[in-house]
Amino acid sequence: MIRLLFLSLLSVSAIESAAVQPGSRSEQTATQGGDQFLDGIGETGLMARYVFNGNAEDSSRNQLHATVRGQGAVFVDDGPRRVLLLTGEGSHAELPASALSGEDALTVTGWLYLPTRALGPIFDFGQSLTTRLSAAVEAEGLRVTALVEGQARGETRTMPLIDHVWTHFAVVLDPASRVLTTYRDGVRAGQARNVDVTLAQFVLPAATTRLFLGRTHDDRQPTLHGRLRDVRLYRIVLGDEQVATIRRNALASVQSPRDRTTPPEISTASIPQESPFATQLTSVPNVTVETIVGMLPRLPAEIPDTYTGGATGPVRVIWPAPIDNMEVRRPGTYTVTGRVPGTTFAPKATVIVKARLGTRTPPDRLVEAFPLSRVTLDRDAQGRDTPFIKNRDKFLRGLAASNPDSFLYNYRETFGEPQPEGARPLEGWDNQTTRLRGHASGHYLTAIAQAYASTGYDPELQAVFLGKMNYIVDALHTLSRKSGQPARADGPSVADPTAVPIGPGRESYDSNLRAGAIRTDRWNWGVGFISAYPPDQFIMLERGATYGTQDSQVWAPYYTLHKILSGLMDSYEVAGNRKALEIARGMGGWVHARLSAVPKETRTAMWSRYIAGEYGGMNEAMARLFRLTGERRFLDTAKLFDNTNLFFGNADHDGGLAKRVDTIRGKHANQHIPQITGALETFRNTKEMPYYDIASNFWDIVNEGYMYSIGGVAGARNPGNAECFPAQPATLWENGMSQGGQNETCATYNLLKLDRQLFMYDQTAKYMDHYERALYNHILASVAEEDAGNTYHVPLNPGARKQFGNANMNGFTCCNGTALESQTKLQDTIYFHSADHKSLYVNLFIPSALTWSERKVRVQQVTDFPYADTAKFIIKGSGRFDLKVRIPGWATRGVVVKINGRDQASKATPGAYLSLSREWRDKDTIELKMPFTFRLDHLVDQPNVASLFYGPVLLAAEEPAPRTDWRQVTLDRNDIGRSIEGDPATLRFSIAGVPFKPFYETYGRHSVYLHVLFK
Ligand SMILES: [Zn+2]
């Protein structure tokens, strides 16, 4: 029955017209398939999704399952589907409070069906009846209220709902714009402005936060009588078109690719594209480069331009980025035209393509890192704990207090073993049904091993870590030996990893991990198997399974395995734990057996699959296992992980990264970065040049076209996924800066690994310049002020703030797991040595002490850096060696070097290593002064938007509130430092009253990118 008719549907054509964002280049490039887009919205925007088709599970990757309570709540058939029926007699659903904690914005969407004259609450999120965001069906219509301590901060009302029809509703709370919007059937039906609330007011960290569907905070008030389905929580603000698309797709029940809409973003229209220095630029020279047949040329990202008055400075040039290498298939000459962003200059590059001349000599690995135990972090010159020590200790405390049984919980359950008393499972991506469970345990084992290696200064603490490491390895060893072995003397078993049968009583392989339903027939799993879930996901991947949360889908089986194997090999390398190596060897054999039997085409398809085929650095792990065991089959296995399309373009190896073709555009960043370090590890063991080229070309492509100022990558609004590279290189302004954030922290961890490993072959300072940039401005900036909480994305949108999760180490995302590794090895790249121990490399300026046992030398680095621009090195011991000190690329104002107090005439070039060779004597000192300057680091394709740096340190503007525009600053045209006041000793500055401080000390809202004007 219809109580009242209201607005009819908008005409379909009006809704469809905005499906493709103008100016986007999405048609030019195929993004990865899979479940990354639901109704055109990337999965990074979705917090939870309750389809209610027979259960209350969250089908998003976060697995925040709801609980259905009360009399009369049932799942019923409704046409082609099942839905949740609430009968109004107290029945309701409750969502985990963590679904919204730490978020800034909220969109709730869902479908509601009301019987005759039914009323009641749809949702009620908050603390109490007086502090909550709620939606309710009233006789007058749908009413949405934002209430804080009894005060209405915003309210919308719609026309009455219609009985006996499914209504699509959406509620969007956008605190930055101070707007609350309600949608009904895909159309905006009510809006309140000047809504002065934050989501945090409703979702306090306290245990008092409740998220109800179908009831209010008062259990005496009536509950909902109606049906619910497909209720979704988004952490981003959805716009009109997106809400309309969700509804339209549900009605059409088929998603068309053109529904890949782009989220509404902070307006960029007000910022001009023209460079503020365009009129001063007088010439940009053309360039000539050489390359060999097949290899795309390496074109200079910067060319020294000439300005009026004769001043020159490198200016960014964006060159075309071809999608293949057709132009260099034959010897000859051709010309390409670049552009200088924000100007009309179009420099030309003449490319000379030469025939391949002989074979290239593979570079040797001339430099190595010191073991973690040889380098300790020290307090600074004034005796203060450094940011590195503070972060390390937050993690060491958490790890020391952790219970290894939590990290073993899912493993024991998988193998059908009882839990020790008091063992509690982890949450987050390690909860019961998460198909990635077990990943954190691998990170944990690595972290424990690193913590053990790094705490020689505290034997008691070190013993704690050794105890935990041995306990975990022993437990995993016991489990792994049960796989493929009879459970009892005369019982059946399947030892062959390629013969694992379907689980008992099942019809197919599946990823059902629910309590009581998970298969535990470990005797059928083949010898050597170890994981926190049964082997099905590995097998399903071979058979084409995609990423998702249905029982027929997988998450990323080899990704999880990579973490476990790395943890085991770290335990072996750090502490000589042979059992750990034995487990790794067993599982390596299992992987070798299975993948050897998989046709090449199938493997190519597997590794190209979004997330499902994400394998971390399995190729690196397998090459490393070869190095540790000498067993050739593991090196062969490493190559079975070749991501053929990414690495080589196609099966014939015509292109790809090996030929400097950008094959990463639009791809998931962290899925692919570890594959590159894996390629380099394969090169280390095979000396096959294409694997080296893959790594060094990738580094250039990423650093020149995809990098944000903090040294991280990913955050695309095209494709709409905050974990993906933008659809085209050098389009961070056009296609990056997604609403869901940028800079997945895992990805930066892996970029740092690549930096240091490339440096071992090629001692070019650029690798360590990036290392420093990302270490200070992302890794150091990713940890909470008071505890071990840490970031997933680090958003750089104006007025954004970091969200720190997992302070108690009990619920890990990928990045929370990776943080355990990052923060327990902060000393690992300060010093390197040449392979022949004749040279010592100083890469970073961090108070520390090095024990160089091979040369019987100790080096102490005393500094307040970056709160001072000096560093002093004290040699203890003696001998002739080259001291190679990195002169940072930003140190452009003359570096002074003193040895034993006397000025050296040595020429220190920014962005290069300075070599000091002599017969060093005990107590010799080397002092360095590297004057800091203020400088701007521009978004690659927007010359008016930049980050402010002081030396190596990114300075972020402190923001009191969310923003809907980019913060403007006006700087002196000739010397930006003249516009900035402050104290270099504390790194606290201000520009026209706006406070700036290091991004790594920023815990509130910030603006990292600024709209820069000049006076
Ligand atoms: Zn991550």
Boltz pocket constraint, residues with backbone or C-beta under 6 A from the ligand:
constraints:
  - pocket:
      binder: B
      contacts: [[A, 670], [A, 744], [A, 745], [A, 746], [A, 747], [A, 792], [A, 813], [A, 814], [A, 815], [A, 816]]
      max_distance: 6.0
